[in-house]
Amino acid sequence: MHSVSVKDLKLNFGSVEVLQNLNIDINDGEFLVLLGSSGCGKSTLLNCIAGLLDITDGQIFIKGRNVTWAEPSERGIGMVFQSYALYPQMSVEGNLSFGLKNAKMPAAEIAKRVARAAEILQIEPLLKRKPAALSGGQRQRVAIGRALVRDVDVFLFDEPLSNLDAKLRADLRVELKQLHRQLKNTMIYVTHDQVEAMTLADRIAIMRAGKIQQLASPDEIYNRPVNKYVADFIGSPSMNFMTGKVGSKGLTLGKATLPLDGYKTDGNIPKGDVIVGIRPEHVATGNDVADAAFRTTVTADLLEPMGADTLVWTKFGGNELRLRMDGQAKVAEGQEIEIGLSADSMHLFDSQTEERL
């Protein structure tokens, strides 16, 4: 039995279609990330699952129960928002226990649940403080704890880390992953940050204009993106794209022709114009060039040193090309660099539909 199932879901705001015939099954205990740019519908989908928005058509099931028209409090979910939404006049303990007291839960059970959540989230020393006396990371832990005490099967997270600074985001990301491993509950997480998605998710649903473009594991999405949009969205820095042409001798890029041996495809590649994608980290440099199917020399136009890596901006076949080199590599602007390209690390997309070939 799936933990959450969304069947043929539609949501319209007036004449505007926000979500279009969405179908998604989320497994029990799965960490699913809804990923996409602003306005793609990811938070809207989460709010539909939570019952905060009335859908136009379709059905929503949680643990096999049809909750399409059930109130949020009846759906067996816990939700964590981007804003901490804590009661400023209450202590941390009061914030954690407020919902349970409203549900008329016995005091002993409330104390037990609050203590358990505080222990898991390591906020026991903060229970008597008020939100104003907490840091951003501590407030977000309390917000997660407020969902945790409900002891539900499904947790919904709506960009919970976006208000935090970079280091704190990285720290809490690890804590969320450990929390999921410990609790084994189903978690649905909304973010526009691909790093969060790749590091947290069992599966990622990449959304665009109210539709799911690809639903797969992080590894599958990184290595076999279904279209140019997904390929461009995943990866930092983003994938290089060049115009090419498939012919009888292979792939032509500018004046160069590369053999297509080793290209991963489920069928024949049609001859004609294509969009060629290659990630900066898959452009061979240094000792790896010797193993590449095609080798050439380019000029380093611009360098971006990042410590462990150096990002080099250059040109190849009339197209802009970025490549990632070791951070300790001796390279300077204006220097010529030998690079290698191979079909097994490339992605070919139809020039019209932008679907993967």
N, C-alpha and C positions, 0 to 999 in steps of 0.2 A: 504494500500500500504506500502510495506517495504521501509525503508529509503535507505538501501544498500542490494543488493543481489549478491552473487557470485555463478555462476552456472558452475559445472563441470570444475573448473579451474585447469589447468596444467601449470607447468613452468619447463622447462628443461634448464640446462646449459650444452650444448653439449649432452653427453650421460647420464648425471646425472639427475635424477628426483628429483627436489627440492620440488615442490608442486604436490600432486597427487590427482586428482579428488575431489577437495574441493568444498563443497556446504555449504553455510551459508546465512541465512536471518537475517538481523539486523533491529529491529523495529524502528519506528520513535521515536526519543527522548530517545533511549536506550543508556546506558553506557556499552559497550561491551569491555572486556579485553581479549587480546590474550596473553596467558601465556605459558611459556615453557623455557627449558634450551637453552643455546647458540647453534645455528645451527639447531634449530627445524623448522625454516621457518616462524616465526611470523613476523619479520620485512620485510621479502620478500613478504609475503601476503599483508602487509600494503602498501608497495611500489607498488604492482600491483594495488591495489585499487586507489592509488594516481596517477597512470599513469607514474611512474618513471621507471617501467620495462615493457617491452613488453611480454605478456603472450604467451605460446605455443598453448594453446587451452582453450576453455570455453568462458564465457561471464561475464561482470560486469555491473550491473545496479545501478544507483544512482537516487533516487526519481522517479523510473519507467522509466528512460531514459537509453538506452544502451550506455555506455561510454567506451566500451571495447577498442576502438582505438582512443578515444578522447585525446587531449592534457591535461596535468595536469591543465592548466589554465581554461579549459573549463568544468571541472568536478564539480564545485561548492563545493570545499573542502578547508579547511584551515589546514595546517600541521605544527606541532611543532616537531623539531628534538632533539636528545640527545645533540648535540652540539648547542649552542645558535644561531650560524650563524648570528650574528649581524654585521652591517657595523661599523667598529671601528671609522671611521672619522665622522660619523653622530651622532647627539644627539638622545636621546630616541624618541623625537617627530619626527625626521627625519626618524628613523628606522620604526616607526609605519606608517608613511604616504607615504613611498617610493613606495610601490606597488600600492597604490591608485593614486598617481601622474602619474605613468607609464600608468595606465588605463585611464588617461585623465578625472578623476572625478573632478567635480566642487570643487573649494577651500572651499566653505562653507560646503559642504557635508563631505569633508575630515576632516575639523576642528571638525565637529560634531561627527564623528566616533572616531577620536583620543581621544576627550574629554570623550566620553562614555567609551571606553576601559580603559582609564587611571583611571576613577572613579571606574569601576568595579574591577580592579586589584590593586587599591590603590597605583598607581605610579605617581599621579599628581605632587608631589614635585620633581620628577626625570626627568621631560620632557626635561629640558635644559642640563642635564648631558650627557656625552658620556659613552659608555659601560665600558671603563677602570676605571671609577669612581664608578662603581656599584659592589655590592656583587653578589655572584653566584645566590642567590635566586632572587635578583632584576633583573638580566639579564634574568633568566628564565621567570619571569613575563612579561618582555618586549617581549620575544620570543612568549609567549602565546598571548600577546596583538596584535602582528603583524598578527596572524591568526584571532584574534577576530574582527579586523577592517574590514575584508573582508565581514563580515555579511553573512556567508555561512550556509548551512544546516548541513554539516557534518565536524566534526573536527577529525583529525588523530594525535595521539600522539605517537612518537617513543621513548620510554624510557626517557621521559623528565626530570625525577628526579634523574637519576642514577649518575650524576656528583656531586650531593649535599651531604653534610654530613647528618648523621642520623636524627638529630633533625630538620634540615631544610626540609628534605624529609617528615617527619611526619607533619610539619606545612603546607607545600604546598599541601600535600595530602588532608588535610581538606579543603583547599581553592579550590582545583579542584572539590571536591565533592559539595561544596557550589556553585561554578560557574556553574556546570551542573544543579543543582537544580534551579538556577536563570534563565539560558538561555533556558533550556529544548531542547537543540540541541542534535543530535545524535553524540556520541563520541566513537571512536575506539582507544583503548589504548594498546600499546605493553609494556610488562614488563617481567622480569624474577623473579621479587620479588612477592612471594605469598601473602605477607601482603598487598601490594598495590592492588593486584587483589581482595582479599577477602573484603577489606574495600571500594573499589571504585565501583565495578562492579554490574550491574543488572544481567548480565550473564557472565560466564567465558568460553572461548574456550581453553582447554588445548591441546597443540600441541606437537607432537613428530614425527621426521623424515618426515616432510611435510604432516602429516595427523592430523586431529582433533580427539583426543581420546575421549573427552567428552565435550559437550556444554550444560551447565545448570547453575542454580543459585548457588551462593557460598554455600548456605545451602545444596543443593542437592549434590554438589560435595564433601563437607566435610562429609556428613552423608551416602551417597550411591555412593562411587567411582565405576566406571564401571570396572576397572581393577587394578592390583597391581601397575602399573606405576603411575596412577592418585592418588591412595591412598598414595603412598610414597612421591609424589611431594607436596601434600597439607598437611600442618600441621607443626608446629614448637614447639618442636622437631618432627621429622618425626615419622610415625607409626612404632610400633614394628611388626616384622614378625617372625612367628614360624612355624615349620613343624608339622602337625597334621594328624589325621586319623579319618574319620567319620565312625562310626559303628552303630550297632543296639542299643547300650546303650548311644550313644551321641558322643561327640568329645573327642578323646584321645590326650593329650599333655604330652609327656614323660610318667610318671607313673600315671598321673591324668586323670580322665574322667569327663567331664563337660556335663550337660544336654544342649540340643540345643533349649529348650523352649524359645520362645521370639525372636529367630533370624529372622530378617527381610528378607524375600525372596519371590519372585513371583512364586516359584515352589518348587518341591522336591529337596532336597540336595542329590546328588548321593553319595553312600558309596565309600570310598577309600581315598587315600592321598590328602591332601589339604594344602594350605598356609593359615595360620591364621593371621589376622591383628588386632591389638588393639592399640588405641592411648594411649600415656602415661597418659593423663588426664582422661581416662576411666578405668584405673586400680583403683579399690576402695581401699581407705585407711581410717584409723581413724574410725569415727562413721558410714561411708558408708559401711563398710565391712559386717555389720550385715544383710544388704539387698541383698548381693551378692549370686548368685546361688552356687558358689564354693569358698571356703576359704582355704588359706594356709599361710605358713610363709616363707619369703625369707630373705636373708642377704644383707644389704646395702654395696655394694663394693666401690662405689664412689659417692660423693655428688657434685652437682653444684648449690650453692645458687644464686638465681637471684632476691632477694628482696621479691617480692610478692609470688614467688613460689620457690620451691627447686626441682631440677631434681635429681632423685636417680637412679643410675645404679645398676642392680642386675641380677640374673639369675633365670630362671624358666624352668623346664623340659628340661634342657640341652641347652636352648636358652638364648641369652642376652635379658634382659627386662629392659626398662626404664619406670619409673613412676613419675608422677608429684604430689608433696605434697604441702601443705600450707607452705609458706615461714617461718612461725613462729613455725612450728612443731618441736618438740624436737627430733632430729634424729642425729645419729653419724655413721661414717663409722665403719663397723663391727657389727652394731646393727641388731637384728632381727626385721623384720616388718611384721605385719599381712596384707595380701592383699586379695582382692576379685575379682573374674572374673565372668562376666555374658555374656550369648550369645547375649543379645539384644544390647550390645555395641561392638560386634565383627564383623569382616568382613572376609568372607571365599572366597578364590580364587582357581580356578582350578590349580593344581600343574603343568600342562603342558602348557595350554594356558594363564594362569594368569588372566583369565576373572573372574568377580564376579559370585559367585554361588547364 
